[in-house]
Amino acid sequence: MESLWKLTYLLEPASLTLIATAIFVTFASASRSLHHGKEMERNLDFSESSITLDRSQALMIPLASSCSLLLMFYLFSSVSHLITAFTAIASGSALFFCLAPYVTYLKTQFNLMDPFVSRCCSKSFTRTQGVLVLFCIGVVAAWLVSGHWVLNNVLGISICIAFVSHVRLPNIKICALLLVCLFVYDIFWVFFSERFFGANVMVSVATQKASNPVHTVANSLSLPGLQLITKKLDMPVKLVFPRNLLGGIVPGSNAVDGLMLGLGDMAIPGMLLALVLCFDHRKNRDIGSPMDTSSKGYKYIWYALFGYAVGLVSALAAGILYQSAQPALLYLVPSTLGPVIFLSWLRKELNELWEGTGPSSNDKTHSMEVDDDDSNISNDAYFVTEEMSGEKLAMKRFL
């Protein structure tokens, strides 16, 4: 009974905020992935096209992650400055990617003029984009100076959304392969790594802080305001919420006693949600309008999202009951992948999801219309040529 009473910790503000944020980020990642794909198709700009994983790449991800984990475990203190610099650049770019659509929407709504100011990497660079770049640099700089957990979470969320938008899964077969491999990966490094390496590698890497290069430079140059710059930084590879959530917002507080959730525990299920959301979108487009009530049965995304919520709550509950770190994918993989596979089997769509879908009927119709338009243009050009030839022949006869 006492153990069950501990589950009331799930009702704390920090726990509820973590659950709500993780669910929102996972869904937002899938939604942004869908819209990013549409943007690339609409603009015919494939220079930023996403990477679609194949079987070999899916198998390499757990191996590469394991190697990175060991390098971070043994050499983190030696390369922490380099990792911080790389993370700052990556998080700033990810934040720009996440905010750019909203800036474009506001610009369109208010009919704002946005002149081009320069060209960078064969792309036009507008004034609004320049302001957004400065804003993103400011957010990253504020994180480097303060190391505040709110800024850490903002940058981490941006990285998660950008990753899911650019790295895609072609079908459930590759998705299941990746999730099962990462399922084993997470269990091994959380539960069994201590037997081989003398410490819990996953927990050690997740909780260690990097040396702040800004503080190092300011200290070497004896710059004023050194005491305002944090010496250590939490990397934005996890969400951090202090248990005393309101107290954690006060400047000078720390988030040592808090809840953490790795970005992988949102990004990996987010890739599955992005896959089924694209499938839902394709099905809805075949049936009719996306708002058509007759297409409600194809909403795999809601079953996967509900499963993610159940798995996340289960992982947090297990952590509270056992008072130890839990591999979140142990709970998230079955709770998200299971409902999708079972539901698609009931609807006799498992084979379509398993092997991936080709172009939808609407896509084919659109391509046929384009072909018809091209043929009409060709016919028009032929008739014009015939008329011109006839006119020339008549002129020759007249002369």
C-alpha positions in Angstrom: 0.0 0.0 0.0 2.9 2.3 0.8 4.4 1.7 -2.6 1.1 2.6 -4.3 1.0 5.8 -2.2 4.3 6.8 -3.8 2.5 7.0 -7.2 1.0 10.2 -6.0 4.3 11.8 -7.1 2.9 11.5 -10.6 0.5 14.2 -9.7 3.3 16.7 -8.8 3.6 19.7 -11.0 7.0 18.6 -12.3 5.7 15.1 -13.3 2.5 16.5 -14.9 4.5 19.1 -16.8 7.0 16.5 -18.0 4.3 14.2 -19.3 2.4 17.0 -21.0 5.6 18.4 -22.6 6.8 15.1 -23.8 3.4 14.2 -25.4 3.2 17.7 -27.0 6.8 17.5 -28.4 6.3 14.0 -29.8 3.1 15.1 -31.6 4.7 18.4 -32.7 7.7 16.5 -34.1 5.4 14.2 -36.2 3.3 17.2 -37.4 6.4 19.2 -38.3 7.8 16.3 -40.2 4.6 16.0 -42.3 4.5 19.7 -43.1 8.3 19.8 -43.9 7.8 17.1 -46.4 4.9 19.1 -48.0 7.1 22.2 -48.1 9.8 20.3 -49.9 7.4 18.9 -52.5 5.6 22.2 -53.0 8.8 24.2 -53.5 10.6 21.5 -55.4 13.6 22.2 -53.1 15.2 18.9 -52.2 18.5 20.4 -51.0 17.2 20.1 -47.5 15.3 16.8 -48.2 15.0 14.4 -45.3 17.0 11.2 -44.9 14.9 8.0 -45.3 16.5 5.2 -43.3 17.0 1.8 -44.8 17.7 -1.5 -43.0 21.4 -1.1 -42.7 21.1 2.4 -41.4 18.5 1.3 -38.9 20.8 -1.4 -37.6 23.8 1.0 -37.4 22.0 3.6 -35.2 22.1 1.5 -32.0 25.7 0.5 -32.7 26.7 4.1 -33.4 24.8 5.3 -30.3 26.6 2.7 -28.2 30.0 3.8 -29.4 29.1 7.5 -28.8 27.8 6.6 -25.3 31.2 4.9 -24.4 33.2 7.8 -25.8 31.1 10.2 -23.7 31.5 8.0 -20.7 35.3 7.8 -20.9 36.4 11.0 -22.7 33.6 13.5 -21.9 35.8 15.7 -19.7 38.4 15.9 -22.5 36.1 16.9 -25.3 33.4 18.7 -23.4 34.3 22.1 -24.8 34.1 20.7 -28.4 30.8 19.0 -27.6 29.4 22.2 -26.2 30.4 24.2 -29.2 28.9 21.7 -31.6 25.7 21.5 -29.5 25.3 25.2 -29.5 25.5 25.4 -33.3 23.2 22.4 -33.8 20.6 23.7 -31.3 20.6 27.2 -32.8 20.0 25.8 -36.3 17.2 23.6 -34.9 15.6 26.5 -33.2 15.6 28.5 -36.5 14.1 25.5 -38.3 11.3 25.3 -35.7 10.5 29.0 -35.6 10.8 29.8 -39.3 7.2 28.5 -40.3 5.6 30.7 -37.6 7.5 33.8 -38.7 6.5 33.1 -42.3 2.9 32.7 -41.2 2.9 36.0 -39.3 4.6 37.8 -42.3 1.8 36.5 -44.6 -1.0 37.4 -42.2 0.1 41.0 -41.7 1.4 41.5 -45.3 4.8 42.5 -44.2 7.4 43.5 -46.7 10.5 41.2 -46.5 13.1 42.3 -48.9 16.1 40.2 -49.8 19.3 41.4 -48.2 21.8 38.8 -49.5 22.4 35.3 -50.8 23.9 32.7 -48.7 24.8 29.2 -49.9 22.8 29.7 -53.2 19.7 30.7 -51.2 18.1 34.1 -50.8 18.4 35.6 -47.3 15.6 38.0 -46.2 15.6 40.6 -43.5 13.1 38.6 -41.4 15.3 35.6 -41.6 18.2 37.8 -40.4 16.2 38.9 -37.4 15.3 35.3 -36.6 18.9 34.2 -36.8 19.9 37.0 -34.3 17.1 35.9 -32.0 18.3 32.2 -32.1 21.9 33.3 -31.5 20.6 35.3 -28.5 18.8 32.3 -27.1 21.8 30.1 -27.4 24.0 32.8 -25.9 21.6 33.1 -22.9 21.8 29.4 -22.4 25.6 29.4 -22.5 25.7 32.2 -19.9 23.0 31.1 -17.5 22.6 27.4 -18.2 19.0 27.7 -17.2 16.9 24.6 -17.4 14.1 26.4 -19.3 16.5 27.4 -22.1 18.0 23.9 -22.0 14.5 22.4 -22.6 13.7 24.9 -25.4 16.9 24.0 -27.3 16.4 20.3 -26.6 12.8 20.4 -27.9 14.1 22.2 -31.1 16.7 19.5 -31.7 14.1 16.7 -31.3 11.6 18.3 -33.7 14.4 19.0 -36.3 15.7 15.4 -36.0 12.3 13.8 -36.6 11.6 16.2 -39.5 14.8 15.3 -41.3 15.2 11.6 -40.5 12.3 9.5 -41.7 11.2 5.9 -41.7 9.8 4.4 -45.0 7.6 1.7 -43.5 6.7 -0.2 -40.3 9.1 -3.0 -41.1 12.1 -0.6 -40.8 10.4 1.1 -37.9 9.9 -2.1 -36.0 13.5 -3.1 -36.7 14.8 0.2 -35.4 12.6 0.3 -32.3 13.4 -3.3 -31.3 17.1 -2.7 -31.6 16.8 0.5 -29.6 14.6 -1.4 -27.1 17.5 -3.8 -26.5 20.0 -1.0 -26.5 18.2 1.0 -23.8 17.7 -2.0 -21.6 21.3 -3.1 -21.8 22.9 0.3 -21.1 20.5 1.1 -18.2 20.3 -2.3 -16.5 23.4 -4.2 -17.4 26.2 -1.8 -18.3 27.3 -1.5 -14.6 28.3 -5.2 -14.7 30.7 -4.6 -17.6 31.9 -1.0 -17.0 31.7 -0.6 -13.3 29.0 2.1 -13.5 25.7 2.8 -15.1 26.9 4.2 -18.4 23.6 5.6 -19.5 22.8 7.4 -16.2 26.4 8.7 -15.9 26.4 10.2 -19.4 22.9 11.6 -18.9 23.6 13.4 -15.6 27.2 14.7 -16.2 27.7 18.3 -17.0 30.0 19.9 -19.5 32.5 22.6 -18.8 31.3 25.9 -20.1 33.7 27.3 -22.8 32.3 30.8 -22.3 33.3 30.7 -18.6 36.7 29.4 -19.5 37.4 32.2 -22.0 36.0 34.8 -19.7 38.2 33.5 -16.9 41.3 33.5 -19.0 40.7 37.1 -20.1 39.7 38.2 -16.6 36.5 39.7 -18.1 34.0 41.5 -15.7 30.8 39.7 -14.8 32.5 36.3 -14.5 30.4 35.3 -11.6 27.3 35.6 -13.7 28.5 32.9 -16.1 27.8 29.3 -15.1 30.8 27.0 -14.9 28.9 23.8 -15.9 26.2 23.2 -18.5 23.6 20.6 -18.9 23.6 19.5 -22.5 20.2 20.0 -24.3 19.9 16.2 -24.9 17.2 15.8 -22.2 14.2 17.5 -20.7 14.8 18.6 -17.1 12.1 19.7 -14.7 12.9 20.5 -11.0 10.6 18.8 -8.5 10.1 22.2 -6.9 9.0 23.6 -10.2 8.1 27.1 -9.1 11.2 27.3 -7.0 13.3 26.2 -9.9 12.3 29.2 -11.9 13.9 31.5 -9.4 17.3 32.7 -10.6 20.2 31.0 -8.9 18.3 27.8 -8.3 19.4 24.5 -9.7 17.7 21.4 -11.0 19.7 18.7 -9.2 16.6 17.2 -7.7 14.4 16.9 -10.7 12.9 14.7 -13.4 14.7 13.9 -16.6 13.6 12.5 -20.0 16.1 11.9 -22.8 15.4 13.3 -26.2 15.6 9.8 -27.7 12.6 8.9 -25.6 10.7 11.5 -27.6 12.4 11.4 -31.0 12.3 7.6 -31.5 8.5 7.3 -30.8 8.1 10.6 -32.7 9.5 8.9 -35.8 6.8 6.2 -35.5 4.2 8.9 -35.1 5.5 10.8 -38.1 5.2 7.6 -40.2 1.6 6.8 -39.2 0.7 10.5 -39.5 1.9 10.5 -43.1 0.0 7.3 -43.7 -3.2 8.9 -42.2 -2.7 11.9 -44.4 -2.3 9.8 -47.5 -5.4 7.8 -46.6 -7.5 10.9 -45.9 -6.3 12.3 -49.2 -7.5 9.2 -51.1 -10.9 9.2 -49.3 -11.5 12.9 -49.7 -11.1 16.0 -47.5 -8.9 15.7 -44.5 -11.8 17.0 -42.4 -14.1 14.3 -43.8 -15.8 12.5 -40.9 -15.8 9.3 -42.8 -12.0 9.1 -42.5 -11.9 9.0 -38.7 -11.1 5.3 -38.8 -7.8 5.9 -40.3 -6.4 8.0 -37.5 -3.6 5.7 -36.4 -1.8 8.8 -35.0 -4.2 9.0 -32.0 -3.8 5.4 -31.0 0.0 5.8 -31.2 -0.1 9.0 -29.2 -2.3 7.5 -26.6 0.0 4.5 -26.4 2.9 6.9 -26.0 1.2 8.6 -23.0 0.5 5.2 -21.4 4.1 4.1 -21.9 5.5 7.3 -20.5 3.3 7.2 -17.4 4.3 3.6 -16.9 8.0 4.4 -17.2 7.7 7.3 -14.6 5.6 5.0 -12.3 8.2 2.3 -12.5 11.0 4.8 -11.7 9.1 5.9 -8.6 8.3 2.4 -7.4 11.7 1.0 -7.9 13.6 4.2 -7.0 16.0 3.7 -9.9 16.5 4.8 -13.5 14.3 3.1 -16.0 14.9 2.5 -19.7 11.9 4.5 -21.1 11.9 2.6 -24.4 11.2 -0.6 -22.4 7.7 0.8 -22.0 7.4 3.2 -25.0 8.2 0.7 -27.7 5.4 -1.9 -26.9 2.9 0.8 -26.1 3.3 2.7 -29.4 4.3 0.0 -31.9 1.9 -2.6 -30.5 -1.4 -0.7 -31.0 -0.4 0.4 -34.6 0.5 -3.1 -35.7 -2.6 -4.7 -34.0 -5.0 -2.0 -35.4 -3.6 -2.2 -38.9 -3.9 -6.0 -38.8 -7.6 -5.7 -37.8 -8.2 -3.3 -40.7 -6.2 -5.5 -43.1 -3.8 -2.7 -43.8 -0.8 -4.3 -42.1 0.8 -5.3 -45.4 0.4 -1.8 -46.7 2.0 -0.3 -43.6 4.6 -3.0 -43.4 6.0 -2.6 -46.9 5.3 1.1 -47.3 2.8 2.8 -49.6 3.4 4.1 -53.1 1.9 7.3 -54.5 -1.7 7.8 -53.6 -4.5 7.8 -56.2 -4.7 11.6 -55.9 -1.0 11.8 -56.6 -1.4 9.7 -59.7 -4.4 11.8 -60.8 -2.4 14.9 -60.3 0.5 13.5 -62.4 -2.0 12.4 -65.1 -3.4 15.9 -65.1 0.1 17.3 -65.5 0.8 14.9 -68.3 -2.5 15.9 -70.0 -1.6 19.6 -69.7 1.8 18.9 -71.2 0.2 17.0 -74.1 -2.2 19.8 -74.6 0.6 22.3 -74.7 2.4 20.1 -77.2 -0.7 19.8 -79.4 -1.2 23.6 -79.2 2.4 24.1 -80.3 1.9 21.6 -83.1 -1.2 23.5 -84.4 0.5 26.8 -84.2 3.4 25.4 -86.2 1.0 24.0 -88.8 -0.7 27.4 -89.0 2.6 29.2 -89.4 3.7 26.7 -92.0 0.4 27.2 -93.9 0.9 31.0 -93.8 4.4 30.7 -95.1 3.3 28.4 -97.9 0.5 30.8 -98.9 2.9 33.7 -98.9 5.3 31.8 -101.2 2.4 31.0 -103.6 1.3 34.7 -103.5 4.9 35.8 -104.3 
